[in-house]
Amino acid sequence: MDFESQLKKELKREGELINSPEHLKAHVYSAIQKDRIIPRKINWIKRLIVSVLAAGILILVGVFADKTIIPELIKTIIGTP
């Protein structure tokens, strides 16, 4: 059973009448968009979590770098003991 005939059966079950091929295309497009919206939201949430974690790591590195890494780097670059 193809997608179009399955969609027609579901719409008939819900009492929706299909007047034209354009009407059917609109329902198909709507069904496809619904399938795409949820993964987009999940990807957006994943990106948000990763960026927050990355920002936190950078902040921690910056805090500890002031105390340990940066003075050592400056000493090695300048060459003073």
HUNOR-V800508 format. One record per residue. N is the residue number from 1. RES is the residue in one small letter. PHI is phi as a letter, one per 40 degrees, with the letter a starting at -180 (NA if undefined). BURIAL is + if it has 16 or more other C-alpha atoms within 10 Angstrom, else -. D_FIRST is the distance of its C-alpha to the first C-alpha in whole Angstrom. Layout:
n=N res=RES phi=PHI burial=BURIAL d_first=D_FIRST
n=N res=RES phi=PHI burial=BURIAL d_first=D_FIRST
This chain:
n=1 res=m phi=NA burial=- d_first=0
n=2 res=d phi=c burial=- d_first=4
n=3 res=f phi=c burial=- d_first=7
n=4 res=e phi=c burial=- d_first=8
n=5 res=s phi=c burial=- d_first=7
n=6 res=q phi=c burial=- d_first=7
n=7 res=l phi=c burial=- d_first=10
n=8 res=k phi=c burial=+ d_first=11
n=9 res=k phi=c burial=- d_first=11
n=10 res=e phi=c burial=- d_first=13
n=11 res=l phi=c burial=- d_first=15
n=12 res=k phi=c burial=- d_first=16
n=13 res=r phi=c burial=- d_first=16
n=14 res=e phi=c burial=- d_first=19
n=15 res=g phi=g burial=- d_first=20
n=16 res=e phi=c burial=- d_first=20
n=17 res=l phi=c burial=- d_first=20
n=18 res=i phi=c burial=- d_first=19
n=19 res=n phi=c burial=- d_first=21
n=20 res=s phi=a burial=- d_first=21
n=21 res=p phi=c burial=- d_first=18
n=22 res=e phi=c burial=- d_first=21
n=23 res=h phi=c burial=- d_first=20
n=24 res=l phi=c burial=+ d_first=16
n=25 res=k phi=c burial=- d_first=17
n=26 res=a phi=c burial=- d_first=20
n=27 res=h phi=c burial=+ d_first=17
n=28 res=v phi=c burial=+ d_first=15
n=29 res=y phi=c burial=- d_first=19
n=30 res=s phi=c burial=- d_first=20
n=31 res=a phi=c burial=- d_first=17
n=32 res=i phi=c burial=- d_first=17
n=33 res=q phi=c burial=- d_first=21
n=34 res=k phi=c burial=- d_first=21
n=35 res=d phi=c burial=- d_first=19
n=36 res=r phi=c burial=- d_first=22
n=37 res=i phi=c burial=- d_first=25
n=38 res=i phi=c burial=- d_first=25
n=39 res=p phi=c burial=- d_first=26
n=40 res=r phi=c burial=- d_first=28
n=41 res=k phi=c burial=- d_first=30
n=42 res=i phi=c burial=- d_first=30
n=43 res=n phi=c burial=- d_first=31
n=44 res=w phi=c burial=- d_first=34
n=45 res=i phi=c burial=- d_first=35
n=46 res=k phi=c burial=- d_first=35
n=47 res=r phi=c burial=- d_first=37
n=48 res=l phi=c burial=- d_first=40
n=49 res=i phi=c burial=- d_first=40
n=50 res=v phi=c burial=- d_first=41
n=51 res=s phi=c burial=- d_first=43
n=52 res=v phi=c burial=- d_first=45
n=53 res=l phi=c burial=- d_first=46
n=54 res=a phi=c burial=- d_first=47
n=55 res=a phi=c burial=- d_first=49
n=56 res=g phi=c burial=- d_first=51
n=57 res=i phi=c burial=- d_first=51
n=58 res=l phi=c burial=- d_first=53
n=59 res=i phi=c burial=- d_first=55
n=60 res=l phi=c burial=- d_first=56
n=61 res=v phi=c burial=- d_first=57
n=62 res=g phi=c burial=- d_first=59
n=63 res=v phi=c burial=- d_first=61
n=64 res=f phi=c burial=- d_first=62
n=65 res=a phi=c burial=- d_first=63
n=66 res=d phi=c burial=- d_first=65
n=67 res=k phi=c burial=- d_first=67
n=68 res=t phi=b burial=- d_first=67
n=69 res=i phi=c burial=- d_first=65
n=70 res=i phi=c burial=- d_first=66
n=71 res=p phi=d burial=- d_first=70
n=72 res=e phi=c burial=- d_first=69
n=73 res=l phi=c burial=- d_first=68
n=74 res=i phi=c burial=- d_first=70
n=75 res=k phi=c burial=- d_first=73
n=76 res=t phi=c burial=- d_first=72
n=77 res=i phi=c burial=- d_first=71
n=78 res=i phi=c burial=- d_first=74
n=79 res=g phi=g burial=- d_first=76
n=80 res=t phi=c burial=- d_first=78
n=81 res=p phi=c burial=- d_first=79
